[in-house]
Amino acid sequence: MSYNVKNYTEQGGEKTVIGGILEIKEGATVTGLPSIPKAENQADSTATTIADLKSDFNDLLSKLKESGLMEQDESE
């Protein structure tokens, strides 16, 4: 009889493979992961015209790009 596991640590402990579900319980901590950047706040739109709404939306896109949450345009 053979048994294959989905989660294992390779010989020497240098690599751990998670092939199943990794569940992190409430109160647990994870270290070593890169932090996720936060975009600058975008105020709620008070636009009353399509042109103003477009401007607000483009401001939001710019903030997402500047924070690294969205790819920059090809031309930039």
ChimeraX attribute file (.defattr): number of C-alpha atoms within 10 A of each C-alpha:
attribute: neighborCount
match mode: 1-to-1
recipient: residues
	/A:1	2
	/A:2	3
	/A:3	4
	/A:4	6
	/A:5	9
	/A:6	9
	/A:7	13
	/A:8	13
	/A:9	11
	/A:10	10
	/A:11	8
	/A:12	6
	/A:13	8
	/A:14	7
	/A:15	10
	/A:16	11
	/A:17	11
	/A:18	12
	/A:19	10
	/A:20	9
	/A:21	8
	/A:22	8
	/A:23	6
	/A:24	9
	/A:25	7
	/A:26	6
	/A:27	5
	/A:28	6
	/A:29	7
	/A:30	6
	/A:31	5
	/A:32	5
	/A:33	6
	/A:34	6
	/A:35	6
	/A:36	9
	/A:37	11
	/A:38	12
	/A:39	17
	/A:40	12
	/A:41	9
	/A:42	13
	/A:43	9
	/A:44	7
	/A:45	11
	/A:46	9
	/A:47	12
	/A:48	8
	/A:49	9
	/A:50	9
	/A:51	10
	/A:52	13
	/A:53	14
	/A:54	12
	/A:55	14
	/A:56	18
	/A:57	14
	/A:58	12
	/A:59	14
	/A:60	17
	/A:61	17
	/A:62	17
	/A:63	18
	/A:64	20
	/A:65	15
	/A:66	16
	/A:67	14
	/A:68	14
	/A:69	14
	/A:70	13
	/A:71	11
	/A:72	13
	/A:73	8
	/A:74	5
	/A:75	4
	/A:76	4
